[in-house]
Amino acid sequence: MQKIYDFIAQRPSGELVRLSQFAGKVLLIVNTASKCGFTPQFAGLEELYQRYRDRGLVILGFPCGQFLGQELSTGEDAASFCSLNYGVSFPMMKKVRVNGRYEDPIFTYLKRAARGTLTSCIKWNFTKFLISRDGSRVLRFSPMTKPEKLAPLIEQLLAEQPIDLED
């Protein structure tokens, strides 16, 4: 059975990021956009990252321009925008598609693991997927869910003991 750790993402620079390096950590994966009404959520995401990263939270931002073209032209531009305007220090990935024929396999997996209301499609920017330390639980949150609302669940997942997936 496939897990989130079986996938490889790509940084805007082209560097490959094996998600297996995050095994034993709590993951928050978000499809982002730089020119969206929800863009101010970057500040809340960064706050969560600063508060919990030393305890094992990893946030991965995946820029996406599928929703009214609200993302800059490249992942490099998006990462630069996020850093300059919101102080984002969590990893930003290469610009991806989250729905349709050319969607990134990570999002195919996430949508199957945590279906949305009425459909599995991602309906807008800043859909959030929170993944337990062992990768067995994937929770999905709408763009309307502010990052700070996830803090109690993040704390709960961080309190769980990391499992050695090599055993």
C-alpha positions, -999 to 999 in steps of 0.1 A, spaced: 0 0 0 14 34 -10 23 60 15 32 97 12 69 87 18 70 69 -16 69 101 -35 95 126 -48 89 163 -51 110 189 -68 123 222 -55 121 252 -79 158 248 -85 152 212 -98 166 195 -67 147 164 -59 131 160 -25 124 125 -14 94 126 10 109 96 27 133 120 45 102 132 64 92 98 78 85 102 115 76 138 112 42 155 109 36 168 74 14 197 63 12 199 25 -5 229 10 -13 240 -26 -5 277 -26 -9 308 -48 7 342 -46 -22 363 -59 -51 347 -40 -75 361 -14 -61 333 9 -24 344 3 -22 360 37 -24 325 51 13 322 44 19 343 76 -1 317 96 16 288 80 50 303 88 39 309 124 30 272 127 63 262 111 83 284 135 64 271 165 65 234 158 94 226 134 118 217 163 92 192 175 88 176 141 65 196 119 74 200 82 53 222 59 57 219 22 42 245 -1 33 236 -37 26 266 -58 -3 260 -82 -18 283 -109 -48 261 -118 -73 284 -100 -78 316 -120 -41 317 -127 -34 331 -93 2 319 -91 33 336 -105 48 320 -136 74 298 -120 80 281 -87 112 302 -83 91 334 -85 65 320 -61 92 310 -35 109 344 -38 75 362 -33 66 341 -2 100 347 14 100 385 7 64 392 16 56 367 43 90 356 56 83 320 45 112 297 55 94 264 51 103 245 19 85 256 -13 83 232 -42 82 235 -79 49 248 -94 25 219 -99 -10 210 -111 -32 195 -84 -62 184 -106 -66 169 -140 -46 149 -165 -12 163 -155 -16 166 -118 13 159 -95 12 122 -82 15 135 -47 -18 153 -50 -34 122 -67 -24 103 -36 -35 129 -11 -69 133 -28 -75 95 -26 -63 94 10 -86 122 22 -115 129 -1 -131 164 0 -168 171 4 -187 156 -24 -157 151 -46 -120 143 -44 -110 173 -66 -92 202 -50 -115 231 -53 -92 261 -46 -58 273 -34 -47 267 1 -63 232 5 -43 217 34 -34 180 40 -21 171 75 -3 138 77 5 118 108 41 108 118 37 73 103 19 85 72 -12 64 80 -36 93 86 -42 121 61 -66 148 72 -79 174 46 -88 210 53 -105 235 31 -89 268 21 -113 285 46 -95 267 75 -70 292 89 -36 277 97 -39 286 134 -70 264 136 -48 234 129 -25 240 160 -45 216 183 -44 188 158 -7 194 150 0 192 188 -19 160 190 0 144 161 33 157 174 26 141 208 24 107 192 57 89 193 76 86 160 75 52 146 107 37 131 94 28 96 126 7 89 115 -21 113 
